[in-house]
Amino acid sequence: MNLPPTRIARDGSIMEWALDFQDPDVHHRHVSQLFGLFPGHTITVEKTPDLCKAADYTLFKRGENGPGWSTAWKTALWARLHNSEHAYRMVKHLISLVDPTHEADFEGGLYSNLFTAHPPFQIDANFGFSAAVAEMFVQSTMKDLYLLPALPRDKWVNGCVKGLKARGGVTVSIGWQGGDLEEFGLWSMEQNSVKRIHYRGTTITAKISAGKVYSFNRQLKCVKTYLL
């Protein structure tokens, strides 16, 4: 498949179509032009800052309203942009309680049974929500691991996550206190998996042997290893 490259429109947003023309439905719930940001990896904060700036404006133009699946996608997109404030706002929007006795519209939210609201409900929004929140805690490529890239530090001040799966067969657990990384652990079933680990401008390289658990402190220093 030969697709046109991602380009920036005259207004500063990401072009949705091959031709740059006025968008007749600027608040449409789809954001297909941002596929390269999430779930793809062709738009990244490190390698394509100009495209990320355009993606930010694209999301701003689209707005925050939309059905559950769109809200989950936008949460993941904001997380990939390392924008914890907007990612958190989308999470709050998605989990707002909806009265099932009223006809649901396209504005997302949850019923009391935790199904996402949209006649009758949207299971893709439920699944997408968990994936999007995971992106707020951990992002990865085959060689890179980003810790807490979109953590809303003033909202989720203390916490931990366990068993998140990163690309390359690595399992990640993270603990944080006061909005800052406290510790994290890695293990992999893949032999000699190598990861560049990134946290707030600091990068280390870790070589992970299969079947071993590696524990790191807040300075990204490995302090303990043990066999499973």
C-alpha positions in Angstrom: 0.0 0.0 0.0 1.4 3.4 -1.1 0.0 6.1 1.2 0.9 9.8 1.0 3.3 11.0 3.8 1.9 12.8 6.9 1.8 16.5 6.1 0.9 19.7 7.8 -2.0 21.7 6.5 -2.0 25.5 6.0 -3.8 26.0 9.3 -1.1 24.1 11.2 -3.0 20.8 11.7 -2.3 17.4 10.3 -3.9 16.9 6.9 -6.6 14.2 6.9 -6.7 13.9 3.1 -4.1 14.0 0.3 -5.4 17.5 -0.7 -5.4 20.5 1.7 -9.0 21.8 1.8 -11.4 23.3 4.3 -12.7 20.7 6.8 -16.5 20.8 6.7 -16.8 18.9 10.0 -14.1 20.2 12.2 -15.5 18.5 15.4 -15.9 15.1 13.8 -15.3 12.2 16.2 -12.8 10.4 13.9 -9.1 11.3 14.1 -7.8 8.9 11.4 -5.1 11.4 10.3 -3.4 10.8 13.7 -3.0 7.0 13.2 0.8 7.6 13.0 0.8 9.0 16.5 -1.3 6.2 18.0 -1.4 3.3 17.5 1.5 3.9 15.0 5.0 5.2 15.7 5.7 7.5 12.7 4.8 10.6 14.8 6.9 10.8 18.0 7.8 13.5 20.5 11.5 12.8 20.0 11.8 12.3 16.3 9.0 14.5 14.8 8.4 17.5 17.0 6.8 19.5 14.2 4.3 16.8 13.5 3.6 16.5 17.2 2.8 20.2 17.4 0.5 19.8 14.4 -1.1 16.8 16.1 -1.7 18.8 19.2 -3.5 21.4 17.2 -5.5 18.8 15.4 -6.8 17.4 18.7 -7.5 20.9 19.9 -9.6 21.6 16.8 -11.5 18.3 17.1 -12.5 19.1 20.7 -13.2 16.8 23.6 -16.7 15.6 22.9 -17.5 12.3 21.2 -18.5 8.7 21.9 -16.6 6.4 24.1 -14.3 4.8 21.5 -13.3 8.3 20.2 -12.6 9.5 23.8 -10.4 6.4 24.5 -8.5 7.1 21.3 -8.0 10.7 22.1 -6.8 9.8 25.6 -4.1 7.6 24.0 -3.2 10.3 21.5 -2.7 12.9 24.3 -0.7 10.4 26.2 1.6 9.9 23.2 2.1 13.6 23.1 3.1 13.4 26.8 0.2 15.8 27.7 -0.9 14.5 31.0 -3.4 17.3 31.6 -5.5 16.6 28.5 -5.2 12.8 28.8 -6.6 13.1 32.4 -9.4 15.3 31.2 -10.4 12.7 28.6 -10.3 9.9 31.2 -12.6 12.0 33.4 -14.9 12.6 30.5 -15.0 8.8 29.7 -15.9 7.7 33.2 -18.6 10.3 33.9 -21.8 8.6 35.0 -24.7 8.4 32.4 -28.3 7.8 33.4 -29.5 4.7 31.5 -33.1 5.9 31.5 -32.2 8.8 29.2 -31.5 8.2 25.6 -27.7 8.3 25.2 -26.1 10.5 22.6 -22.6 10.5 21.2 -21.0 12.0 24.3 -19.5 8.9 25.9 -19.6 8.3 29.7 -20.3 5.1 31.7 -23.4 3.3 32.9 -23.4 2.2 36.5 -22.4 -1.4 35.4 -19.2 0.2 33.8 -20.3 -0.4 30.2 -19.5 2.7 28.1 -22.6 4.6 27.1 -23.6 4.5 23.4 -26.7 2.7 22.3 -26.6 0.0 23.5 -23.0 0.2 24.6 -19.4 0.2 23.1 -17.1 -2.6 24.2 -14.4 -1.1 22.0 -14.4 1.9 24.3 -14.0 -0.3 27.4 -11.1 -2.1 25.8 -9.6 1.1 24.4 -9.8 2.8 27.7 -7.5 0.3 29.4 -5.1 0.6 26.5 -5.1 4.4 26.7 -4.5 4.5 30.5 -1.7 2.0 30.1 -0.1 4.5 27.6 -0.2 7.1 30.3 2.1 4.9 32.5 4.3 3.1 30.0 5.1 3.6 26.3 7.4 1.4 24.3 9.0 0.5 21.0 11.1 -2.6 20.4 14.1 -0.9 21.9 12.8 2.0 24.0 10.8 2.2 27.2 9.2 5.4 28.5 8.2 5.5 32.2 5.2 7.6 33.3 5.2 9.7 30.2 1.7 11.2 30.8 1.2 10.7 34.5 -1.1 13.5 35.9 1.2 14.1 38.9 -1.1 16.4 40.8 -4.1 14.0 40.4 -2.6 10.5 40.7 -0.1 11.5 43.3 0.8 8.1 44.7 0.3 4.7 43.1 1.6 1.7 41.3 0.9 -0.5 38.3 2.0 -4.1 37.8 2.3 -6.4 34.9 2.0 -4.0 32.0 3.3 -5.4 28.8 5.8 -3.5 26.7 7.0 -4.3 23.2 9.9 -6.7 22.9 8.4 -9.2 25.5 9.1 -7.0 28.6 6.8 -6.9 31.6 6.9 -3.7 33.6 5.8 -2.7 37.1 6.1 0.9 38.4 5.6 2.6 41.7 5.5 6.4 42.3 5.3 8.7 45.2 4.4 12.4 45.2 4.1 12.3 41.4 7.7 11.1 41.0 9.1 7.7 40.1 9.9 5.7 43.2 10.9 2.3 41.7 10.2 0.0 38.8 10.8 -3.6 37.8 11.4 -5.4 34.5 11.4 -9.0 33.4 11.3 -10.7 30.1 11.1 -14.2 28.6 13.1 -13.0 25.6 16.8 -13.7 25.9 19.1 -10.7 26.0 16.4 -8.1 25.4 18.0 -4.6 25.4 16.0 -1.5 26.3 16.8 2.2 26.4 14.8 3.4 29.5 13.7 7.0 29.5 12.3 9.0 32.4 12.1 12.8 32.3 15.1 13.5 30.2 17.3 10.8 31.7 18.1 7.7 29.6 19.9 4.4 30.6 20.5 1.2 28.7 19.5 -2.1 30.3 20.3 -5.6 29.1 17.6 -8.0 30.3 18.2 -11.7 30.4 15.3 -14.1 30.1 13.7 -15.3 33.3 15.4 -12.6 35.5 13.6 -9.9 37.4 15.4 -6.5 37.6 14.5 -3.9 40.2 15.5 -0.3 39.7 15.4 2.7 42.1 14.3 6.3 41.4 17.7 7.1 40.0 17.2 4.4 37.3 19.9 2.3 39.0 19.5 -1.5 39.1 19.6 -2.4 42.8 18.5 -6.1 42.7 18.1 -9.0 40.4 16.7 -12.4 41.0 15.5 -15.5 39.0 11.9 -16.4 38.6 
